[in-house]
Structure formats: structure tokens, C-alpha cells
Amino acid sequence: MNVKVPAALWDREYVADLLRQYWSSLPDGSPVYTGARFERLGGGGDRREVVHHFASEDFVAVAMLSVDVPARAILHVLEPARPGYFNSLLREIPSDTELADATEEHVAHGGPAWTLWTRLCEVHGIGPVGAGKLLARKRPHLLPVYDSVIKRVFERPKRDLTFWSDVRTQLRTDQRALVSHLEAVRDLAEIGEDISVLRVLDTAAWLHGRTVRG
């Protein structure tokens, strides 16, 4: 199944304006949208010092995207009964690979990312959306953010087990036209090249979906 990118999200000026809104600041310097701090908080979830292990700031970061993980669930990941369990699974997911360049195994059902997502989902209080956003924090160039708004905008099925794989296919279609488009609007909006094309896509889709029903 392809990811159905709405025609509006192919409009460079429109998408660039959405990105500027999202990454803008209030007069006191705080962000208009707390999610604008998601990937940059603490230097990023994939910086060298923490790339292969979960840290407390990762849970603060997902809170920026309206995911409230209970303290007990956080401790379950950070201080598990089996030390290093979640981190060992995280280590199996490449940190230097972009989704458009990834193999199907990296994101397919049963692959390393899927396995870790499943195990995080099993932690009471995290859930599928929280698990996905944690993984997007740790692997921002490989794994996209996914929530109910994204699901609706991209017209995903009720039981969606192939989103990562389908985004990968879409990014590789037509000589990577979508990748080029997302890079171009990121440059036009001047939000910084450290923001991944996946984050550009999900942010634009989320803002578009909040204002347009379809």
C-alpha cells in the first residue's frame, strides 16, 4: 500500500509556511509548538553519547508530542529487571541509515525496529503511539512519527502494520521525488538541515490534518 500524500502537501509554499509556523517562537522565546523541541532537546536522541540507549530526556521529548508516559513505565525502560534489555534491541536498529536508503528488513514486520516497538508497546502506559514516538526520537532519519492525525491524513487502514515500509516505498518512488520535495521545503522554511525529511513530512501532515478534514 502506498502512502497517499495529499496534493496540498506537494505545494512548497504552503508546506514551508506550515513548517515556519511550527518552528516559530513566542515573544518570550518559548516555542509556539512544544513539538518543535522534540528532536533537538538535549542535543537529540541519536547523538553519540546516547544513540544506543534510552535516556530520561527521551521521555521528556515525547511529552513534547503530547505523550504522557507514566513514571513507572519510564522506570521499566530505564531501570529494567533485565539491565540493558531495551537498549540491546535498540542497538540492532541502524543509527546512520535514512529510511529511503534502508532495506525492507530494517522496517518490516518482524525486523529489529518492529521487535523493539512491540516490546515497548507491552510496557503498561506506553502504548503504540508512545512506542513509535520513542523510536522516532532515537532514529529520526529512519522511523517516522505516527499518530491518529497522521493516520487520517495519509488514509491509512484501521489496522496499520506497514506504515514504515509504505513510507519507505513512497520516498523511493519517482526517483525519490518526495525526498527532494521535502528537502526543498525544509530549505525554503529555513528550519535547519538537522530536521529530518521524515520530521518535515509528519509535521506538515499533522498541521495540515488539524485544520483540514478529509
N, C-alpha and C positions, 0 to 999 in steps of 0.2 A: 504493500500500500504506500502511495506517495503522500507526502505532507502537502496539504493544499494551502499554499501561501496566498492569502487574499491579494487581489490586484492592487489595493491601496498600499500594501507593504512593498510594492515594487516602485512606488513613487519616491524618488530620492529626497526631494524637498520635504515631503510630508514626514517621512521616516526620520530625517535629520532633525526636524522640528520636534518630533516626539522625544528623540534622544536628548536634545538640549533641555527640554522640559524636565526630563528625568534626572539629569545630572546637574541641574541648576541648584543654586543655594539661596537660602533666605537671607535677609539683611544681617542677621547675627552670625552668618557663616555656616549654619547647620544646613543639611540637605533638605530640599523640598520633599524628596522621597528617601526614606532611610535605606531602601534597597540600593541606592547609589553607592553605599559603603560596603555592600556585600562582598565584592571580590577584593577590595583594597584594604579592608580592616586588618590591622596588624601586619600589613605587608603582603597579605594574600595567603590563601590556604595551601598554595603549591610552592611557596618559597622553600629554598633548600633546607632550612632548619626543620621544617615540619611536613615536608611533602609526603612522607611515608607514614605519618601518624596523625591521629586526630588530636586536636588541642581544644582547650576551653573556648578560645576565641572563634573556633569554627561554629560553635553553638550560638555564640553571640551574633555571628554573621548571619546564620539562618533566621535568627529572630528579626533581623533587618528585613527579611522577606516574609514576615508575618507567620513564622512557625515558632510556636512556643513549646519547646521540649522540656518536660518536667525534670527537675533536678535529679531524681532517682534514675531516669533514663540516661541522663548525661553521665552520671557516675558509672552506670553499667558499661558505657562505651569507654570512658577514660580510665576506669579502675575495675576492669572485668575480673571475674573469678579466674579466668584463664588469661594472664597477662600477655598483652600483645596479640590477642586473637583477632580483633578487628583490624589492627594495624598490619598484620601479616596478610590479610586479604587485600587491604589497600595497596600493599607493596606489589601485588600481582597486576595491578592496573597501570599501564604506562603513563608516565607523567609528562612526557615530551612529545606526545602524539596528538595531532589535531584530528577531529572527527572525520574530516574529508579525506585524510590520509590513512585512517585506521583500517584494519582488516575487519571483516564481519565478525570474527571471533571476539574482538575486543568489546563489542556491544550487543552481541546476540544473546538470546535466551540460553542460559547455562554457562555463559562466559564469566570471566572474573568480575566484571562490573556488576553483572546481574546477580552473581552469587553474593557479593557484599551488600548490594541493595536489599536482597531478600533477607539476609541476616539482620540488617538494621531495621527492616520492617517488623521483624519478630520481637524487637525490643519494645515493650509496652510504653506508649507515649510518643514514639517517633512517627510511625506510620509511613505509608508510601510516599507522600509528598515531602515529608521531612527527610526521609532517607535519600530521596532524589536530590534535594537541595544540598544536603551534606556532601553528596558525591560531586555535584556541580561546583561546590566550593573547593574541593580538593583536586578536581580535574576539570578546570574551567574551559579548556580547549577541546576536551573530548566528550564531556557529558553535559547536555543542555538542561536547564531548569524546566520543570514541568508541573503545572497545576491545573485547576479547573478552568481558568480563563484561557490558558494556552490550549487546553484540550478542545474548548469550544471554537476558538479562532481557527485552529487547524483542522477542524471537523474530524476529530479522532473517534474511533469506535468506543462504545461503552466500556468494554474490557480491552484495554490497550496494552499489548505485550511487545509491541515492536516500534515504539516511538523512536528510541535512539537509532535503531537500524534504519528506519524510514527517513529520519533527518539526514543521516549519512548518505543515503541514496540521493536525496534531493540536493545536497551540497555538491555531489559529484556529477549531477545531470547537466547537459548542455555545456560541456567544458567548464564546469564549475561557475556557471553564471551567477548563482545565488551568492557564492563566496565573494566574487568580485563586486557584486552589488552591495553586500554588507560592509565590505572594506571601504567602498567608496562613500557610503553614507556615514560611516564612522569618521572618516577624514573630513567630510563636509561639516559634520556636527562638532568636530574638534573636541571629542571627549577623551582622546588618548588611545594609542595603539595597544596599551596593556589590556584594554577591554576586548575580550574575545569576540569573534564573529558570532558565536553561539549566544553570547550575552546580548549582543546587538539585536539578534533575531528575537530572543524571548522578551526582551524589554519592549521592543517595538510592538510585538504581538500583544503583550499584556496591556500596554497603554491603549492600543487600538481597540482591544476587546472590551475594555472598561467603558468606552464611550460609544461603541458601535455594536449593536445587537444583530446577530445574523444566524 
